[in-house]
Amino acid sequence: MRRKDKFGRMITFPTAPGIETLPMIMHSEEVVKGRISLEKMVDVLSTASARMFGMEKKGSITIGKDADIVVF
């Protein structure tokens, strides 16, 4: 649910610290070192997260879904 302040501006909520670096760290520390596969990393960071939060239009690159792509 989106909220606005008394001036009509969108109220933003703080996110988890370090979320910007999570894909890079997870890749270097988990995928490169052979602890998990690249496919598992993608699942954990996008597909499963979207499913967990009920975001039906997110989490995969298919027709009819939002085209949110991260390149790192």
MARBA-3410 file (N, C-alpha, C, O; in Angstrom, 1 decimal):
72
0.8,-1.2,0.0,0.0,0.0,0.0,0.9,1.2,0.0,1.8,1.4,0.8 ~ 0.6,2.2,-0.9,1.4,3.4,-1.0,0.7,4.5,-0.2,-0.5,4.6,-0.1 ~ 1.6,5.3,0.5,1.1,6.3,1.3,1.7,7.7,0.9,2.8,7.7,0.3 ~ 1.0,8.7,1.1,1.4,10.1,0.8,1.4,10.9,2.0,0.6,10.7,3.0 ~ 2.4,11.9,2.1,2.4,12.8,3.2,1.3,13.9,3.0,0.6,13.9,2.0
1.3,14.9,3.9,0.2,15.9,3.8,0.4,16.8,2.6,-0.5,17.6,2.2 ~ 1.6,16.7,1.9,1.8,17.6,0.7,1.6,16.8,-0.6,1.8,17.3,-1.7 ~ 1.2,15.5,-0.4,0.9,14.7,-1.6,2.1,13.9,-2.1,2.0,13.3,-3.2 ~ 3.2,14.0,-1.4,4.4,13.3,-1.9,4.4,11.9,-1.4,3.9,11.6,-0.3 ~ 5.0,11.0,-2.2,5.0,9.6,-1.8,5.9,9.4,-0.6,7.0,10.0,-0.6
5.5,8.6,0.4,6.4,8.3,1.5,7.2,7.0,1.2,6.6,6.0,0.8 ~ 8.5,7.1,1.3,9.3,6.0,1.0,9.8,5.4,2.4,10.0,6.1,3.4 ~ 10.0,4.1,2.4,10.4,3.4,3.5,11.8,2.9,3.4,12.2,2.6,2.3 ~ 12.6,2.9,4.4,14.0,2.5,4.3,14.0,1.0,3.9,13.2,0.2,4.3 ~ 15.1,0.7,3.2,15.3,-0.7,2.8,16.4,-1.3,3.6,17.0,-0.7,4.5
16.6,-2.6,3.4,17.7,-3.3,4.2,19.0,-2.7,3.8,19.3,-2.6,2.6 ~ 19.9,-2.4,4.7,21.2,-1.9,4.4,22.0,-3.0,3.6,22.0,-4.2,4.0 ~ 22.7,-2.6,2.6,23.5,-3.5,1.8,22.8,-4.2,0.7,23.4,-5.1,0.0 ~ 21.6,-3.9,0.5,20.8,-4.6,-0.6,21.4,-4.3,-2.0,21.3,-5.2,-2.9 ~ 22.1,-3.2,-2.1,22.7,-2.8,-3.4,23.9,-3.8,-3.8,24.1,-4.0,-4.9
24.5,-4.2,-2.7,25.7,-5.0,-3.0,25.5,-6.5,-2.8,26.4,-7.4,-3.1 ~ 24.3,-6.9,-2.5,24.0,-8.3,-2.2,24.2,-9.2,-3.5,24.9,-10.2,-3.3 ~ 23.8,-8.8,-4.7,24.1,-9.7,-5.8,25.6,-9.9,-6.1,26.0,-11.1,-6.3 ~ 26.4,-8.9,-6.0,27.8,-9.0,-6.2,28.5,-9.9,-5.1,29.3,-10.7,-5.5 ~ 28.1,-9.7,-3.9,28.7,-10.4,-2.8,28.3,-11.9,-2.9,29.1,-12.8,-2.7
27.0,-12.1,-3.2,26.5,-13.5,-3.3,27.2,-14.2,-4.4,27.5,-15.4,-4.3 ~ 27.4,-13.5,-5.5,28.1,-14.1,-6.7,29.5,-14.5,-6.3,29.9,-15.6,-6.6 ~ 30.2,-13.5,-5.8,31.7,-13.8,-5.5,31.9,-14.8,-4.4,32.8,-15.6,-4.4 ~ 31.0,-14.8,-3.4,31.2,-15.6,-2.2,30.5,-17.0,-2.3,30.9,-17.9,-1.6 ~ 29.5,-17.1,-3.1,28.7,-18.3,-3.2,28.9,-19.0,-4.5,29.2,-20.2,-4.6
28.6,-18.3,-5.6,28.7,-18.9,-6.9,30.1,-19.2,-7.4,30.4,-20.4,-7.7 ~ 31.0,-18.2,-7.3,32.3,-18.4,-7.8,33.1,-19.5,-6.9,33.9,-20.2,-7.5 ~ 32.8,-19.5,-5.6,33.4,-20.5,-4.8,32.7,-21.9,-4.8,33.1,-22.8,-4.1 ~ 31.7,-22.0,-5.7,31.1,-23.3,-5.9,30.1,-23.8,-4.8,29.7,-24.9,-4.8 ~ 29.7,-22.9,-4.0,28.7,-23.3,-2.9,27.3,-23.4,-3.4,26.6,-24.3,-3.0
26.9,-22.6,-4.4,25.6,-22.7,-5.0,25.8,-22.4,-6.5,26.8,-21.9,-6.9 ~ 24.8,-22.8,-7.3,24.8,-22.6,-8.7,24.3,-21.2,-9.1,23.7,-20.5,-8.2 ~ 24.6,-20.7,-10.3,24.1,-19.4,-10.7,22.6,-19.4,-10.8,22.0,-18.4,-10.4 ~ 22.1,-20.5,-11.2,20.6,-20.7,-11.2,20.0,-20.6,-9.9,18.9,-19.9,-9.7 ~ 20.6,-21.1,-8.8,20.1,-21.0,-7.5,20.2,-19.6,-7.0,19.3,-19.1,-6.3
21.2,-18.8,-7.3,21.4,-17.4,-7.0,20.2,-16.6,-7.6,19.6,-15.8,-6.9 ~ 19.9,-16.9,-8.9,18.8,-16.1,-9.5,17.5,-16.5,-8.8,16.7,-15.6,-8.6 ~ 17.3,-17.7,-8.5,16.1,-18.2,-7.9,15.9,-17.5,-6.5,14.9,-16.9,-6.2 ~ 17.0,-17.5,-5.7,16.9,-16.9,-4.4,16.7,-15.3,-4.5,15.9,-14.8,-3.7 ~ 17.4,-14.7,-5.4,17.3,-13.2,-5.4,16.1,-12.7,-6.2,15.7,-11.5,-6.0
15.5,-13.5,-7.1,14.4,-12.9,-7.8,13.1,-13.8,-7.8,12.1,-13.4,-7.3 ~ 13.2,-15.0,-8.4,12.0,-15.8,-8.5,11.4,-16.2,-7.2,10.2,-15.9,-7.0 ~ 12.1,-16.7,-6.2,11.6,-17.1,-4.9,11.1,-15.9,-4.1,10.1,-15.9,-3.5 ~ 11.9,-14.8,-4.2,11.5,-13.6,-3.5,10.2,-13.0,-4.0,9.3,-12.6,-3.2 ~ 10.0,-13.0,-5.3,8.8,-12.5,-5.9,7.6,-13.4,-5.5,6.5,-12.9,-5.2
7.8,-14.7,-5.5,6.7,-15.6,-5.1,6.4,-15.4,-3.6,5.2,-15.4,-3.3 ~ 7.4,-15.3,-2.8,7.2,-15.1,-1.4,6.4,-13.9,-1.0,5.6,-13.9,-0.1 ~ 6.6,-12.8,-1.8,5.9,-11.5,-1.5,4.6,-11.4,-2.4,4.0,-10.3,-2.3 ~ 4.2,-12.4,-3.1,3.0,-12.4,-3.9,3.0,-11.4,-5.1,2.0,-10.9,-5.4 ~ 4.2,-11.3,-5.7,4.4,-10.3,-6.8,4.3,-11.1,-8.1,5.3,-11.5,-8.6
3.1,-11.4,-8.6,2.9,-12.2,-9.7,3.5,-11.7,-11.0,3.8,-12.5,-11.9 ~ 3.7,-10.4,-11.1,4.2,-9.8,-12.4,5.8,-9.7,-12.3,6.3,-9.0,-13.2 ~ 6.4,-10.3,-11.3,7.8,-10.2,-11.1,8.4,-11.6,-11.0,7.7,-12.5,-10.9 ~ 9.8,-11.6,-11.1,10.5,-12.9,-10.8,10.9,-13.7,-12.0,11.7,-14.7,-11.8 ~ 10.5,-13.4,-13.2,10.9,-14.2,-14.3,10.8,-13.3,-15.6,10.1,-12.3,-15.6
11.6,-13.7,-16.6,11.5,-13.0,-17.9,10.7,-13.8,-18.8,11.1,-14.7,-19.5 ~ 9.4,-13.4,-18.8,8.4,-14.1,-19.7,7.4,-13.1,-20.2,7.3,-12.0,-19.7 ~ 6.7,-13.4,-21.2,5.7,-12.5,-21.8,4.6,-12.3,-20.8,4.1,-13.2,-20.1 ~ 4.3,-11.0,-20.6,3.2,-10.6,-19.7,3.8,-10.2,-18.3,3.0,-9.7,-17.5 ~ 5.0,-10.3,-18.1,5.6,-9.9,-16.8,6.4,-8.6,-17.0,6.8,-8.3,-18.1
6.6,-7.9,-15.8,7.4,-6.7,-15.9,8.8,-7.0,-16.3,9.4,-8.0,-15.9 ~ 9.4,-6.1,-17.1,10.8,-6.3,-17.6,11.8,-5.6,-16.7,12.5,-4.7,-17.1 ~ 11.9,-6.1,-15.5,12.9,-5.6,-14.5,14.1,-6.5,-14.6,14.1,-7.6,-14.1 ~ 15.2,-5.9,-15.1,16.4,-6.7,-15.2,17.6,-6.0,-14.6,17.7,-4.8,-14.7 ~ 18.4,-6.7,-13.8,19.6,-6.2,-13.2,20.8,-6.8,-13.8,20.9,-8.0,-14.0
21.7,-5.9,-14.2,23.0,-6.3,-14.8,24.1,-5.9,-13.9,24.2,-4.7,-13.5 ~ 24.9,-6.8,-13.4,26.0,-6.5,-12.5,27.3,-7.1,-13.0,28.3,-6.9,-12.4
END
